[in-house]
C-alpha cells in the first residue's frame, strides 16, 4: 500500500486563510489461498487466487475569510474511489473440470462545494450567532462484472459462469445530486443562562 498526503496553507495579506489538500492512497493485494481448496464448498476446487487493487484520491481547496459582515468558509472537494478484483479458480476435481476467471469493478466519484457564513451581533438585549450555508454534492457510481470459464478437457470458452451470463451490471450507472440549505440563529438570553436556536433547513435529493 502507498499513501501520499500534501497540504499547502497560505495566509493572505488580509488575514484570510487558503488551504489546499491532496491525498492519494493505493492498495494492491495478490493472494493465493491454500487452505480452502478441497474442503466444504471448495471441495472440487484445486487452485484459488486473486489479484485486487483499490485507490482513493481526494482533493479539496478551502478559503476561510473574515470580513465586514462576518466570517465564513467556502470549500470545493472531489473524492474518487475505485476497486478492482480479479479472481482465478481451477476446478480440476469436478466432473467437468474447468478454469474460471472473474472480474469485478466498482467506481465512485464524489464532488461538491459548500459555503458557510457566520456573524455575531447583539440586538434587543440578546447576543446572536447567525449562521447560513449551502451544500451541493454530486455522486457518480458505476459497477461491472465480467469473466469466463474454460474447459480443461477441450479448451472451449464460455461466458456463462454458475448459470449467469456475463458481462453484467448489478445496478445501472447512476448519478445522485444533493442540495442542502440552512439558516439558524443561536440566541443567548439571560446573561448566557438560556439559549434559543431557531433554525430551518431545506434538502433535495435526486
C-alpha positions in Angstrom: 0.0 0.0 0.0 1.1 3.6 -0.7 -0.3 6.7 0.9 0.7 10.2 -0.1 -0.6 13.4 1.5 0.2 17.0 0.7 -1.2 20.2 2.3 -0.4 23.8 1.5 -1.6 26.7 3.7 -1.4 30.3 2.8 -2.2 33.3 4.9 -3.4 36.2 2.7 -2.4 39.8 3.5 -6.0 40.4 4.6 -5.8 37.8 7.3 -7.7 35.1 5.5 -6.6 31.5 5.0 -6.3 29.4 1.9 -5.8 25.7 2.3 -5.1 23.1 -0.4 -5.1 19.4 0.4 -4.2 16.4 -1.8 -4.4 12.7 -0.7 -3.6 9.6 -2.8 -4.0 6.1 -1.4 -3.4 2.9 -3.4 -3.5 -0.7 -2.2 -2.6 -3.8 -4.2 -3.0 -7.4 -3.0 -2.1 -10.7 -4.6 -3.5 -13.7 -2.8 -3.0 -17.5 -3.2 -5.4 -19.4 -1.0 -4.1 -22.8 0.1 -6.3 -23.8 3.0 -9.8 -23.8 1.3 -9.4 -25.9 -1.9 -10.6 -29.4 -1.3 -12.9 -28.6 1.6 -16.5 -27.5 2.0 -18.0 -25.7 -0.9 -14.5 -25.6 -2.4 -14.1 -29.4 -2.4 -13.9 -29.5 -6.2 -11.5 -26.5 -6.3 -7.8 -27.3 -6.8 -6.5 -23.7 -7.2 -7.8 -20.3 -5.9 -6.0 -17.0 -6.3 -6.8 -13.3 -6.6 -5.3 -10.0 -7.8 -7.0 -7.0 -6.2 -6.4 -3.2 -6.1 -8.1 -0.2 -4.6 -7.5 3.5 -4.9 -8.8 6.6 -3.1 -7.9 10.1 -4.4 -9.0 13.2 -2.5 -8.7 16.8 -3.4 -10.0 19.9 -1.6 -9.5 23.6 -1.5 -10.9 25.8 1.3 -10.9 29.5 1.8 -11.6 30.8 5.3 -12.3 34.5 5.4 -13.3 37.2 7.9 -14.9 40.3 6.6 -17.1 43.2 7.5 -20.3 41.1 7.5 -18.8 38.2 9.4 -16.7 35.1 8.8 -17.1 32.1 6.7 -15.6 29.3 4.7 -16.0 28.0 1.1 -14.8 24.6 0.2 -14.6 22.6 -3.0 -13.8 18.9 -3.0 -13.6 15.8 -5.1 -13.1 12.2 -3.9 -12.6 9.4 -6.4 -12.6 5.7 -5.3 -12.0 2.6 -7.4 -12.0 -1.1 -6.6 -10.7 -3.9 -9.0 -10.9 -7.6 -8.2 -9.6 -10.4 -10.4 -10.3 -13.9 -9.2 -8.8 -17.2 -10.6 -10.3 -20.6 -9.8 -9.5 -24.0 -11.1 -11.9 -26.9 -10.5 -9.9 -29.9 -11.8 -11.6 -32.2 -9.4 -15.0 -31.5 -10.9 -16.9 -33.9 -13.2 -16.4 -31.3 -15.9 -13.0 -29.7 -15.0 -12.9 -26.0 -15.8 -10.8 -22.9 -15.1 -12.7 -19.7 -14.2 -11.6 -16.1 -14.3 -13.9 -13.4 -12.8 -13.5 -9.6 -12.8 -15.2 -7.1 -10.7 -15.0 -3.3 -11.0 -16.6 -0.6 -8.8 -16.1 3.2 -9.2 -17.5 6.1 -7.3 -16.8 9.9 -7.5 -18.0 12.5 -5.0 -17.6 16.2 -5.9 -19.2 19.2 -4.4 -19.0 22.7 -2.9 -20.1 24.1 0.4 -20.4 27.7 1.7 -20.9 28.6 5.4 -21.3 32.1 6.7 -21.5 33.3 10.4 -22.0 36.6 12.1 -22.1 37.7 15.7 -24.2 40.7 16.8 -26.3 42.0 19.7 -29.9 43.1 19.4 -32.8 43.7 21.8 -30.7 42.8 24.8 -29.6 39.4 23.5 -26.5 38.0 21.7 -26.9 36.3 18.3 -24.7 33.9 16.4 -26.3 33.8 13.0 -25.3 31.1 10.5 -26.3 30.3 6.9 -25.0 27.8 4.4 -25.5 25.9 1.2 -24.1 22.5 0.2 -24.1 20.9 -3.3 -22.8 17.4 -4.0 -22.9 15.1 -7.0 -22.1 11.4 -6.9 -21.4 9.2 -9.9 -21.4 5.4 -9.3 -20.7 2.5 -11.7 -20.3 -1.2 -11.3 -19.4 -4.0 -13.7 -18.7 -7.8 -13.6 -17.2 -10.0 -16.3 -15.5 -13.3 -16.7 -15.3 -16.6 -18.5 -14.7 -20.3 -17.8 -12.6 -22.6 -19.9 -12.9 -26.4 -20.2 -9.7 -28.2 -19.1 -10.6 -31.0 -21.5 -11.1 -29.4 -24.9 -10.2 -25.7 -24.1 -13.6 -24.3 -25.1 -14.6 -21.0 -23.5 -18.0 -20.0 -22.2 -19.2 -16.6 -20.8 -21.7 -18.3 -18.6 -20.4 -19.0 -15.0 -22.6 -20.8 -12.5 -25.7 -20.1 -14.6 -25.0 -16.4 -15.0 -24.4 -14.8 -18.4 -21.5 -12.3 -18.3 -20.8 -9.4 -18.6 -23.5 -7.9 -16.2 -24.2 -4.9 -14.0 -25.9 -5.4 -10.6 -27.2 -1.8 -10.8 -27.3 0.8 -13.6 -24.7 3.5 -13.8 -26.0 6.2 -11.6 -25.7 9.9 -10.8 -27.0 11.3 -7.5 -27.5 15.0 -6.8 -27.9 16.6 -3.4 -28.7 20.1 -2.3 -28.9 21.4 1.3 -29.6 25.0 2.5 -29.8 26.1 6.1 -30.4 29.2 8.3 -30.1 29.3 12.0 -29.7 31.8 14.9 -28.2 30.9 18.2 -29.7 33.5 20.6 -28.2 33.9 24.1 -30.6 35.2 26.8 -30.4 35.9 30.5 -26.6 36.6 30.5 -26.0 33.2 28.9 -28.3 31.1 31.1 -30.6 30.3 28.2 -30.1 29.7 24.5 -32.7 29.6 21.9 -31.8 28.2 18.4 -34.5 28.8 15.7 -33.4 27.1 12.5 -34.7 25.9 9.2 -33.1 23.6 6.6 -34.1 22.5 3.1 -32.8 19.3 1.4 -33.3 18.0 -2.1 -32.1 14.5 -3.2 -32.4 13.2 -6.7 
